[in-house]
Structure formats: structure tokens, C-alpha cells
Amino acid sequence: MIYILRHEGLKEEGVYTFSLLGIRYLNASLKDVKGCEFLVLSSKYALSWIQKTNNLDSLKHLEVLSVGKSTARLCEKAGLKVAFVGSGGIKDLANKLEDRLKGSCLLYLKAKKSAFSAREVFLDSITKEVVVYETFKKPFFYVPGLRARSAVVKSLLSLFREESIFIFSAPSHFESFYQAFGWRKDFYALAIGKTTFEAIKTSLKTSKNIFCEDGLKECLLLAKKMESKILTSA
């Protein structure tokens, strides 16, 4: 069984999507961003904040450095200029563009909680970080595809089938799942991007069932191959 932990649903046969988190957009000011040349986006929720707060026109002169193809596509659709599309996380983006960004001013719109500080990543640039959204734990959630409960009360973790495959779209999704359910040795974890992969590896240090792909499409392809192999060997 394949599960994806992300905020949006996905119409894909045999794949169940759920999230234990919600998104809350914050009040933030972009007054102190004069002189910035690049806009760094690692999440489409930062773009959603731009659109919801009517800041789109004021940022169209900036060149967008996007982490992920899906965010880049949404930026282009919104009329922003995408200068670079990375696939390995913010740190990978910074390494690839080190010479180009040296001495430049970057505007990074981010979540309240993140796995790193952009100022520590873009050491040779002037980085202005603005927190524009945060995630929060939902008081109630529904997990589709769980097998039926038995007459005997079991832990939530035991409701997942053996050798279930979980795709995590962000470190926060893994952390929320791990805190709510824990982890079993027979589970497989697929991380979208290196940042998510490193977060999972930190918690599941001894697990060999952790894999990393650049995007959701690639993770789904790998998950289906793994599921087919699991079913064949059963």
C-alpha cells in the first residue's frame, strides 16, 4: 500500500494521500526588500502567500530561484521570471549558483519552521528572510486506506499494512507522522528531495528502507516498482 503525506490530494489509483498538518498564512511585510535581485522559493505555499497578499506585481522584477519543478511551473504561470530550477534542496541550489549569487541580495520567503537558516547557506550573499506561513497539527485527521479495526483495540501504527510505502513531501510531514504513529521496520520511506531525506535519516538512523527522489512523479514511479516487487515476492 502506498501513502503520500502532503497537503493536497492526488488522484492516483492505489495511492492514498493524507496530511496531519494544516497551513496557516501569516501577516508579514516586504517593506525591507529594496535592492533584492533574486527571489528564493522552496515551497509553493510561499507563492500562494504572495498571491493572497497582493504582492505579486511588486516582486515581478526579481529573478526566481525555485527548489522544485512544480513550484517553478506555478511561478511561471503567475507571471514571475524563473531563472533557475533546482532539484536537490536549498543547499544544492546555493552550491550550483555560488559564483552567480556572490554579493547579490536574495529575498527568501519561508515557513516559520525550517531545517536550516538561509543566511548560513548563502554565505556570500545578502539574504533577507521573511516568514510568511507556518504548519500546525490538525486536531482531527482522516487516514484513507487503513485496514479495518479488529474487535481488539490496536495501536494506530498496527492499522497500516505490512511493508507499506510512505512518500514524504517535506520534513514536517515526516515529523508529524513519526510523532503520531512511530515507525515499523517493515515500512519503506521515500523522500522528495534531499532536505526531507536528511530529516528522515536523522530519525531512522538504522533503517535501510529509506530512498530519495527529486520529485513526486519520480517517487511515485519508484514506489509502484517497489510495491510490484513486494507483491510478487509475497
C-alpha positions in Angstrom: 0.0 0.0 0.0 1.3 3.4 -1.0 0.7 6.6 1.1 1.7 10.1 0.3 1.9 12.7 3.1 1.2 16.1 1.5 -1.4 18.8 1.9 -3.2 18.3 -1.4 -5.0 15.2 -2.6 -3.8 13.2 -5.6 -6.0 11.2 -7.9 -3.8 8.1 -8.5 -5.2 4.6 -8.4 -3.9 2.6 -5.4 -2.3 5.6 -3.8 -3.7 7.2 -0.6 -3.0 10.9 0.3 -3.3 12.4 3.7 -1.8 15.0 6.0 -1.6 15.5 9.7 -0.8 19.2 9.2 -2.6 22.4 8.1 -1.2 25.6 6.6 -1.6 29.0 8.2 -0.6 32.1 6.3 0.9 34.9 8.4 1.0 38.7 8.4 4.3 39.8 7.0 5.8 42.9 5.5 8.0 43.1 2.4 9.0 46.8 3.0 12.6 45.9 3.7 13.4 44.1 0.5 14.6 47.0 -1.7 17.7 46.2 -3.6 17.0 42.4 -3.8 17.8 40.8 -7.1 16.6 37.2 -6.6 13.5 35.6 -5.0 14.2 32.2 -3.5 11.2 29.9 -3.2 11.4 26.4 -1.8 7.6 25.9 -1.4 4.5 26.8 -3.4 2.9 28.0 -0.2 5.3 31.0 -0.3 3.9 31.7 -3.8 0.4 31.3 -2.5 1.1 33.9 0.2 2.4 36.3 -2.4 -0.8 36.0 -4.4 -3.1 36.1 -1.4 -1.5 39.3 -0.1 -1.4 41.0 -3.5 2.4 41.2 -3.5 2.8 39.6 -7.0 3.3 42.8 -9.0 5.9 44.2 -6.6 8.1 41.1 -7.0 7.9 40.6 -10.7 11.2 42.3 -11.3 13.0 39.7 -9.2 14.5 36.5 -10.8 13.1 33.4 -9.1 15.3 30.6 -7.9 13.0 27.7 -7.4 13.6 24.5 -5.5 11.4 22.0 -7.4 9.8 21.9 -10.8 6.2 22.1 -9.6 6.9 25.4 -7.8 8.7 26.8 -10.9 5.8 25.9 -13.1 3.4 27.8 -10.8 5.7 30.8 -10.7 5.8 31.0 -14.5 2.0 30.6 -14.6 1.7 33.5 -12.2 4.0 35.7 -14.4 7.2 35.5 -12.4 10.6 35.2 -14.1 12.2 31.8 -13.2 16.0 32.0 -13.6 16.9 28.6 -12.1 15.1 25.4 -11.1 16.9 23.2 -8.6 16.1 19.7 -7.5 18.3 18.9 -4.5 17.2 21.4 -1.9 18.3 24.9 -0.9 21.9 23.8 -0.2 22.3 22.2 -3.6 20.9 25.3 -5.2 23.4 27.5 -3.3 26.3 25.3 -4.3 25.4 25.3 -8.0 24.9 29.1 -8.1 27.7 30.1 -5.7 29.6 32.3 -8.2 26.5 33.8 -9.7 25.0 34.8 -6.4 28.1 36.1 -4.7 27.4 39.6 -3.4 23.8 39.5 -4.6 20.8 40.3 -2.4 18.3 37.5 -2.0 14.8 37.5 -0.7 13.8 34.2 0.8 10.1 33.7 1.7 9.9 30.7 4.1 8.0 28.7 6.6 8.2 29.6 10.3 9.9 26.3 11.0 12.6 25.1 8.6 15.5 22.7 8.7 18.2 25.4 8.1 18.9 29.1 8.0 19.3 30.5 4.5 21.8 33.1 5.8 24.1 30.2 6.7 23.6 28.6 3.3 24.1 31.7 1.1 27.2 32.8 3.0 28.5 35.1 0.2 25.1 36.8 -0.4 22.9 39.3 1.4 19.9 37.2 2.4 16.7 38.7 3.7 14.4 36.0 5.2 10.7 36.7 5.6 8.4 34.1 7.4 5.1 34.0 5.5 3.4 30.8 6.6 3.5 28.1 9.2 2.3 24.5 9.6 0.2 23.3 12.5 -1.0 20.0 13.7 -4.6 19.2 12.9 -6.8 18.4 15.9 -8.5 15.7 13.8 -7.4 13.9 10.7 -8.5 11.0 8.4 -6.2 8.4 7.0 -7.7 6.7 3.9 -6.9 3.1 3.1 -6.4 1.8 6.6 -7.4 -1.8 7.1 -10.5 -2.3 9.3 -10.1 -2.3 13.0 -10.4 -5.6 14.8 -12.6 -6.2 17.9 -9.5 -5.8 20.0 -8.3 -2.2 20.2 -4.9 -1.9 18.5 -2.4 0.9 18.2 -2.8 3.2 15.2 0.5 2.0 13.9 -0.7 -1.6 13.6 -3.5 -0.4 11.3 -1.1 0.1 8.4 -0.4 -3.0 6.3 3.0 -4.7 6.3 5.6 -3.3 4.0 3.6 -0.1 3.5 5.3 2.6 1.4 5.2 6.2 2.6 6.2 9.2 0.4 7.0 12.3 2.4 6.9 15.6 0.6 8.6 17.7 3.4 10.4 17.1 6.7 7.4 18.5 8.6 5.2 15.7 7.1 7.6 13.0 8.3 8.0 14.5 11.7 4.2 14.7 12.2 3.8 11.1 11.1 6.6 9.9 13.3 5.3 11.7 16.3 1.8 10.4 15.8 2.5 6.8 14.7 6.2 5.9 15.3 7.8 3.6 12.7 8.0 -0.1 11.9 11.0 -1.9 10.5 9.0 -3.2 7.5 7.9 0.2 6.4 9.6 2.0 3.4 10.2 5.7 3.3 10.6 7.7 0.1 11.7 11.3 0.5 11.0 14.0 -2.1 14.3 16.0 -2.1 17.5 15.8 -0.1 16.3 18.0 2.8 13.4 15.6 3.5 15.7 12.6 3.1 18.2 14.0 5.6 15.4 14.6 8.1 14.2 11.1 7.8 17.7 9.6 8.1 18.3 11.6 11.3 15.3 9.9 13.0 15.6 6.4 11.3 19.4 6.0 11.6 19.4 2.2 11.4 16.8 1.8 8.7 17.9 0.6 5.2 14.4 1.3 3.7 14.9 5.0 3.0 15.1 6.3 -0.5 15.3 9.7 -2.2 14.0 11.1 -5.5 13.9 14.7 -6.8 10.1 14.9 -7.3 6.7 13.4 -6.6 6.5 11.8 -10.1 9.8 10.1 -9.6 8.9 8.9 -6.1 5.6 7.5 -7.4 7.3 5.6 -10.1 9.8 4.1 -7.6 7.0 3.3 -5.1 5.0 1.4 -7.7 8.0 -0.6 -8.7 8.7 -1.4 -5.1 5.1 -2.4 -4.5 5.1 -4.6 -7.5 8.2 -6.4 -6.3 6.7 -6.8 -2.8 3.5 -8.3 -4.1 5.4 -10.7 -6.4 7.6 -12.0 -3.6 4.6 -12.4 -1.2 
